[in-house]
Amino acid sequence: MKKTLSVFLALAMAFCLSTAAAEAPKTELVVFAAASLTESLTAIQALYEEANPEISLVFNFDSSGTLKTQIQEGAVCDLFISAGQKQVNQLDIQADEEKNPERLDFVLEGSRIDLLENKVALVTPADNPKGIRSFDDLAGLLKDGEILMAMGNSDVPVGQYTQKILAFYGLNEEELAAAGKITYGSNVKEVTTQVVEGSVDCGVVYGTDAFSAGLDVTDTATAAMCGQVIYPAAVMKNSAVPEAAQAFLDYLRGEEATRIFEGIGFTGIPAEKAP
């Protein structure tokens, strides 16, 4: 009888321990990421959570400008991955005063890296009704008022890159918008959707978004037109789980994550090559 009871108690204890382990709360890691990272980070999430069952990744995808504002206003964010340097500079006390005039201090010192490079791409609907083959074509047709182009808002990195391209060609954005030749999207996904749906003649998006949407890239902007498209990332200073955030950021720079990023069209920036 005593032997049976001891076996029962041992089994009951084992069951309780396994149940407690199964119900142990996971560490929730909140990642704010540019909308253009949606597909790649969603694919990475499954792999990372499988290898790290104690971690639950929670993503907030939107334009980098919107995400920066949310962080500034107190939103919970452990790791921020922007599609442009501007938004991280505005939160980084290590940036000079010209780039961070409000002297905001949200970036954990020593955590900031340049993670990825993307390309700015000119895309058209499937039938390319206006026969746009290059940024040179785009500039000429816009100047003549013959096309409707979609671009990101001014607080969206892809919109800021597009503004540089317009300036490169000596085009006045305000005049074009007033003439009804430009439509806007609040993030790169909205611009991409306008092109896919054929509601515009062309759009300026990232090469990765063109790939994900199945759009043909008719031209790619050079560095002279808009500079390099670098995605910086940083752990946030007020993160409750900075070690977990740093571990995930380290993983994103590793071989497994880099293969996923590069499969969609990004270029990984190795630590030894980062500025």
N, C-alpha and C positions, 0 to 999 in steps of 0.2 A: 504493500500500500504506500509506504514511504517512498519507495523507488518510483512508483507511478506518479506520485504527487510532485516529486522533484523534477521529473521529466516534463510534467505539465507546466510547472513554474518556469523551467528553462525555456520552453517553447513560447510561453506567454511573454517572457522578458524579451526574447529575440524578436517576436512579432512587434512588441511595443517600440523597440529600438529601431527596427526597419521602418515602421510607420512614422516615427518621429523624424528619421532621416529623410524620408520621402516628402514629409510636409515641412521640412526646414525652409524658411523663407529665402528666396533668391535675392541676390544683390541686383537691384535695378540700376542699369546704366543708361542715362538719358543722353542721346547723341543728337545734336542739331546739325543738319547737313543740307548743303545746297541741293535744290530739286534735281539737278543733273546727275546726282549720285544715287538716285532712287533705285534703279535696277541693280547696280553693282553692290550697294550695301545690303539690299534685300537678299541677294544671293549669298553674300558673305555672312549674314546673320545666321542662317541655318547651320553653316559649317562651324562658326564660332561657338554658338550655343550648344551644339552637340559635343564639342571638345571641352567646353567649360559649362557644365550643367548648373553650376552655382550662379551663373550670370544670366540675367534677362535684359536683352537690348531693347530699348524703346527709342524709336527714331521720330524726329520731327523734321520733315522735308518741306522746304519753302525757299523763297528767294533769300539770298545771303543778307540783303538789307533788312528784310522782315525779321529774320532770325536774330540779327545783331540788335535790333530794337527790342525784341522780346527778352533777350538776355539782359540788356541795359535796364529794362523795366522790372527785373526780378524773377523771370521765369527760371525754373529749375533746369539746369543744363550742366552736364559733366564734361562734355567734349564738343567742340565747335569745329566744323569743317566747312570752310567758305570757298566759294568759287572765285574769290578775288582777295587780294591783300588788304584792300581798303577797309573792309568790315572788321577784320581782325586787328588791324592797326588802330582803329577807333576804340578798341577795347583794351589795348596793350599799353601799359604805362611805360614800357621800354621803347615804344615808338616816339619819334620826336614830336614836339608840340604842334607842328604844322599838320601832321597826320592824325594826331590825337589831341585836338585843341581843348577838349573837355577834361583831359587828364583822367580818363576812365581807367580803372585798374581791375580788370576781370580775368586776365590771363595769368595762369600759374607760371611763374618765372622758370625758364629752362625747359618748358614743355613744347614750345612752339616749333613746328617744323614746316617745310615745304613738302607736301605729300605727293602731289600729282601735277601733271601738265595736260592740258586739253588744247583743242584747236577751235577757232571760230570759223564756222562754216556757212556758206551760202546755199540755201536749199530752195527747191520749188515743188509745187504739186506734181503729181505723177506725169501729167500731160505737158507740163512746162509751157503754158499757153503763150507766154511772151518770148520764148526762146532765149532765156537768160542763161548765159554760159560762164560768166565771170563777174568779179566785182567791178571790172571796167564797164561791162554791159549794164550792170545795176546802176552805176553812177550816171551813165549817159541817159538811161531811160527815166531815172528819177528826175534828172535835170530837165528833161523834156516833159515831165508830168504824165508819162505814159503807163506807169505801173503803180500798184499798191503793195507796199512792203510792211511786214510785221517785224517788230523789234521789242526788246525788253524795256521796261520803264527805266528811268534814270537812276533809281536806287538799286537796280538789279545789275550784277556784274556783266551779264551778256549784253545788257542795254548800254552799259558804260563802254564796253569794247566796240559796240556798234556806233556809238557817238564818235569815237576816235576814228573809225573808218569813214564816217561821213565827213569829218573834219579833214581827213587825209585827202579826200577828193574835192574839198572846198564847197561842200553842200551845207545848206542852212537847215538844220533839223526843224526849227520852229516854223519856218516858212513852209516846209514840206508837210508838216503836220497840219498847219492851218489850211493848206490846200487840199487836205484829205488824202494825201499820198502815203501816210504812215499810220499804222494802227499799232497798239501796244499790248503787251502782256505783262502781268504782274510777276511772272517767273518764266523761265525758259520753256517749261512744259506748255504753258499757254500759247507761247509763240509757235512752238512745234505743232500744236493742235490746229492752229489757224492755217498752217501750211498743209497739213494732212487733209483737212476738210476742204481745201481749195478756196477758202474765203479770201485769200490774198494771192498775189502773183509770185511772191517769194518771201523768205524770212531769213533772219540771221540768228543762228542757234549754235550750240556746241556740236562738234563732230560726233560726240558720244550720243547726243540726243537724236541726231540724224540716223545713226546706226540703230538705236533702239526702236525708232519709229519706222524704220524701213525706207527712209528717204535717201535719194541720191544726192551726194554733195557735188555741186557744180563748180565750186571753187573754195579754197581755203585762204584765210587772211594771213598775210605775212607779218612778221614781228614789226616791220616798218609801219604797217597800217594801224596796229592796235597793241603792240607789245606782246609779251608772253602771257599765256593764260595759266597762271599758277594757282593751285589750290592749297592754301595753308591750313594747318590744323593745330589746335592747342587745347590743353586741358584747362578748364575754368577754375579760377582761384577759389571760388566758393563751393566747389564740388564736395559732396559728402563722401565720395568714394574716389579720391584722386588716384590711388594705386590701381584700382580696377580700370579707370579711364586711361591711365598711362599704359597699362598692359594691352588694352584693346588698340590703342594708337600704335604701339610697337608691332602688334600683329598686322595692322593695316599696311605697314611698311615691309612686311615679310613676303616670302616667295608665294605662298598660297593665295593671299589676298591680291598681290600684284598680278598674278595670272588672271584673276577675275577682272580686275580693273583694265588690264591691257586687252582682254578679250572683247571689251566693249568699246575700246578706242582710246583710253587714257594711256599716258606714259608715266610709269612710276619714276620717282626721283630718289635714287639711293642715297643713304645718309652721307656717303663720302663725296657725292656730287652736289649736294644741296648747298645753296649759297650760305 
